[in-house]
Amino acid sequence: MAIIVKIKFLAGYLEGLEYQYLKKDKLSPYNKTFGAPKVYISDIISAEVATEESLKTAGGTLGGALLGGALFGGVGALAGALTGGNKNMSTLVIEWKDGSKSLAQADSEVMSAIRTHLFKHYEKKITSAKKSGSIWKKVIIGFFVLVFLNAIATRKNKEKEPVIEPTTKTETPCKNIKTMEDWNKASKLWQITNAECLPK
């Protein structure tokens, strides 16, 4: 006879339902409960072993007389009552992607599957965060490099233009243009408006 790997939901979302772990991600209703929602381990975003503190935190979401009795009895009473003395079972507070919470009792195989999923889930998040951080770092560095290169180019262009002092009525604008090199340093607009200054 095959060993049935299962999880029983005691309070909150899926309360009163039992599921068996058959495949990589899917939990199937135990005894083919009609109308039971489809449940996937990949929909779990957190799972922690139930303690008095975690139950107080989740209390509003979980509700139920079972939870109240567990709190008054303390963690030892909670663990004993929910696992029935079976050390292969763990009592968990589970949070789902949609924000709902469950109090559940799971055997070691289901616990292992949940832990594996959560490890992979957080590993992906960390890798994704590192990649996006790396992209932003490159964008910021690229931006500053462009600003720096633009500043250098602007400075060089200013150095190339000859200083043309204002002319008086008796002076010509060609005073500072003596060679072709001086002419080439002048801006195109100045060259067009002062074509008579082109050195011969």
Steps between C-alpha positions, in 0.01 A plus 500: 500500500639841395570760768272803458681829533256763616416838645193582708369856525381579853398867478482791258509440126412138407389427859386140549646373171774241457728473200755246388828583335525307175697705251781752492278802574139382528305407811202278422188483722518196730205261449408704188308769693244644256545869419830533687713782354811416301805554717859541386809521717623778268213721631659503847709812569593418862469215747624496856469250777211613723604669821296702745638819343429399138145400598440835670625677186277292271212484749269747327528317171473147636230543766310201639459338842793268431736796481366656822540173689851457366603845620370443852674164519835637383734366236551160665126438519462624143768268363372203698135558411559558132751226431345246734850416622618410147852638466491463119231768478562876516248775566544794264372850442485529120457821300372480142561728200151652533574606862287233669643289783459144620584304811599155378646173615745348252712188497875511437471434123265795447719717725802408289314591178389835646851583622650411161246722322560794737878468465475507118246786515725723712810400305327621179399826671856564615644419156240724333572785744874468434444508123272805513741672740785425261305646205423821692863527605607477133240760396615745769869448416421544129315824571791647696749394231289681236478814715878490553575452127258778408673736747840418347371555144341833596823615663708408194261689269527810718881478493497483118303821446723807480425784736351770285488827682231756423608731224486874493399687188858533387597133570403209277372166636794335323755630752547157672498291179854493365539140379280216367536331838336805665227492234429128562468562874216747445141377502325437167249775570781753559677386180181553298432847639866605470605340171721798419736391783602175322884511479639518148 
